[in-house]
């Protein structure tokens, strides 16, 4: 909707989590610094600007870019986006001898990008959906991705103590629409609050995102005390 964007979270200027609106919202110069894109899943609001990021990389970046996702997510991109019909098949394009795009299928184990340790976490949305736990210098930040209630996700949050600096968790619908949230495998503020069960550390910021614009004010009104939210454009330092 007008005045809102779809999900893109930039980490340390070089890692992008999801590619909903990054090409629209940041400059080509900043886009050219992105080396890796982590995709939570393949729904359109999380991948829609990948083609435009690829264009910017082709024009402005010395090397290519890696796109990380589950095997399901990568298969969807190859078959339904970069297929020569919806968008050119960019598999053969190179930038100064390097592939423009390198697709990287994620396994469910930790890996490193620069100095950041990344752990993919399966969540309950569409097949192949992932959240990501990032760790740099023993400071952890967890991104839920789109998900319904996933016990393993909240177990991680509730067990990490002060090491977990922030939990970015989706809350797509207001509490009055809990049935819709459950059916569509999303969350509400009330579901998040109940799942945390007062076990989360006082030092962990809980930040709700992926709020559907038509319900934005309702979701904000439903927030329990101390929970924060994203409208778009915020900068966080942990």
C-alpha positions in Angstrom: 0.0 0.0 0.0 1.0 3.6 -0.5 3.4 4.7 2.2 4.5 1.1 3.1 7.1 -1.2 1.7 7.7 -5.0 1.6 10.4 -6.8 3.6 14.1 -6.0 3.2 16.5 -5.8 6.2 20.0 -4.7 5.6 22.7 -6.0 8.0 26.1 -4.4 8.3 25.6 -2.9 4.8 26.6 -6.1 3.0 23.9 -8.7 3.8 20.3 -8.3 2.8 17.6 -10.4 4.4 14.8 -10.7 1.9 14.5 -8.5 -1.2 11.1 -6.9 -1.0 11.9 -3.2 -1.4 15.6 -2.6 -1.2 16.1 -1.5 -4.8 13.4 1.1 -4.4 14.5 2.4 -1.0 18.3 2.6 -1.1 20.8 4.1 -3.6 22.6 2.1 -6.3 25.9 2.9 -4.4 24.5 1.2 -1.3 23.1 -1.7 -3.3 26.5 -2.2 -4.8 27.9 -3.0 -1.3 25.5 -6.0 -0.9 27.4 -9.3 -1.4 24.8 -11.7 0.0 21.0 -12.0 0.1 19.4 -14.4 2.6 15.8 -15.3 1.5 13.4 -16.5 4.2 11.0 -17.9 1.5 9.8 -17.3 -2.1 6.6 -15.3 -1.6 6.5 -12.3 -3.9 6.7 -9.7 -1.1 10.1 -11.1 -0.1 11.6 -11.5 -3.6 10.0 -9.0 -5.8 13.0 -6.7 -6.3 15.6 -9.3 -6.8 15.6 -8.7 -10.6 16.2 -5.0 -10.1 19.0 -5.6 -7.6 20.5 -7.9 -10.2 20.3 -5.1 -12.7 22.1 -2.7 -10.3 24.7 -5.3 -9.6 25.3 -5.8 -13.3 25.9 -2.1 -13.9 27.6 -1.0 -10.7 29.3 -3.9 -8.9 32.7 -5.3 -9.6 31.7 -8.9 -8.6 28.5 -10.9 -8.4 26.2 -11.5 -5.6 25.2 -14.7 -3.7 21.5 -15.5 -3.1 21.0 -18.0 -0.2 17.8 -19.9 0.4 16.3 -23.3 1.0 16.3 -25.7 -1.9 12.6 -24.9 -2.4 13.2 -21.2 -2.5 16.1 -21.6 -5.0 14.1 -23.9 -7.2 11.2 -21.4 -7.3 13.6 -18.6 -8.4 15.1 -20.6 -11.2 11.9 -22.0 -12.5 9.5 -19.1 -12.1 11.5 -15.9 -12.0 14.9 -16.1 -13.7 13.5 -18.4 -16.4 13.7 -16.3 -19.6 10.0 -15.7 -19.5 9.3 -13.6 -16.4 12.8 -12.3 -16.3 16.0 -13.1 -18.3 17.8 -16.3 -17.3 20.8 -14.7 -15.7 22.7 -17.9 -14.9 25.1 -17.3 -17.8 25.8 -13.6 -17.2 29.1 -12.6 -15.7 30.5 -9.4 -14.2 34.3 -9.0 -14.8 34.6 -12.8 -15.1 32.4 -13.6 -12.1 28.8 -15.0 -12.3 26.3 -12.2 -11.8 24.2 -14.3 -9.5 25.3 -17.4 -7.6 22.4 -19.4 -6.0 23.4 -21.1 -2.8 21.1 -23.8 -1.3 21.1 -23.7 2.5 21.6 -26.7 4.7 20.3 -26.6 8.3 23.7 -25.9 9.8 25.7 -22.8 10.7 27.7 -21.0 8.1 29.7 -17.8 8.0 29.5 -14.6 5.9 32.3 -12.3 6.8 32.5 -12.3 10.6 28.8 -13.2 11.0 27.7 -16.7 12.0 24.3 -17.5 10.5 22.0 -20.4 11.6 19.0 -21.2 9.4 15.9 -22.2 11.4 12.9 -24.0 9.8 9.7 -22.2 10.5 6.0 -23.0 9.8 4.9 -21.0 6.7 5.2 -22.3 3.2 7.5 -25.3 2.4 11.2 -24.3 2.7 10.6 -21.2 4.9 13.4 -20.2 7.2 14.2 -17.8 10.0 17.8 -16.7 10.6 19.8 -16.4 13.8 22.8 -14.1 13.3 25.8 -14.0 15.7 28.6 -11.4 15.6 31.1 -11.2 18.5 28.7 -13.1 20.8 25.8 -10.7 20.1 22.8 -12.5 18.6 19.9 -11.2 16.6 17.0 -13.5 15.4 14.8 -12.9 12.4 11.6 -15.0 12.4 10.7 -14.6 8.7 7.1 -15.3 7.9 5.8 -18.0 10.2 3.0 -19.4 12.3 3.7 -20.5 15.8 6.9 -22.5 15.7 7.9 -24.0 19.1 11.6 -24.4 18.2 11.8 -20.7 17.3 10.4 -19.5 20.6 12.5 -22.1 22.5 15.6 -20.5 21.1 14.4 -17.0 22.1 13.5 -18.1 25.6 16.8 -20.0 26.2 19.4 -17.4 25.1 19.2 -14.9 27.9 21.0 -11.6 27.4 23.0 -12.8 24.5 20.0 -12.4 22.3 20.0 -8.6 21.7 16.9 -8.6 19.5 14.1 -10.8 18.2 12.5 -9.5 15.0 9.3 -11.4 14.8 6.4 -11.1 12.3 2.9 -10.1 13.4 0.9 -9.8 10.3 -2.6 -9.6 11.8 -4.3 -8.0 14.9 -5.5 -10.3 17.7 -9.1 -10.2 16.5 -8.0 -12.0 13.4 -6.2 -14.9 15.2 -8.1 -17.5 13.2 -7.0 -15.9 9.9 -3.4 -15.7 11.2 -3.4 -19.4 12.1 -4.9 -20.6 8.8 -2.4 -18.5 6.8 0.5 -19.4 9.1 1.2 -16.0 10.5 1.3 -14.4 14.0 -0.5 -11.8 16.0 0.9 -9.8 18.9 -1.1 -12.0 21.3 0.3 -15.2 19.9 3.9 -13.8 20.2 3.2 -12.7 23.8 1.8 -16.1 24.8 4.7 -18.0 23.1 7.3 -15.9 24.9 5.5 -16.8 28.2 7.5 -14.2 30.2 10.7 -16.2 29.7 12.5 -13.8 27.5 15.4 -11.8 29.0 14.9 -8.2 30.0 17.8 -7.4 27.8 16.2 -8.7 24.6 14.3 -6.3 22.4 11.2 -7.8 20.8 10.5 -5.9 17.5 7.4 -6.8 15.5 7.5 -6.5 11.7 5.7 -7.7 8.5 2.5 -5.9 9.8 -0.1 -5.8 7.0 -0.7 -2.1 6.2 -4.5 -2.3 6.3 -4.3 -3.5 9.9 -1.2 -1.5 11.0 -2.9 0.7 13.6 -4.8 -2.3 15.1 -1.7 -4.4 15.4 0.2 -1.5 17.1 -2.7 -1.0 19.5 -2.6 -4.7 20.4 1.1 -4.6 21.3 1.9 -5.7 24.9 4.1 -3.5 27.0 7.8 -3.2 25.9 7.2 -4.7 22.4 8.4 -2.5 19.6 7.5 -2.4 15.9 8.8 -1.4 12.5 6.9 0.8 10.1 9.9 1.1 7.7 13.2 2.8 7.5 14.3 2.3 11.1 18.0 1.8 11.9 19.0 -0.5 14.8 22.4 -0.9 16.5 23.1 -3.8 18.8 
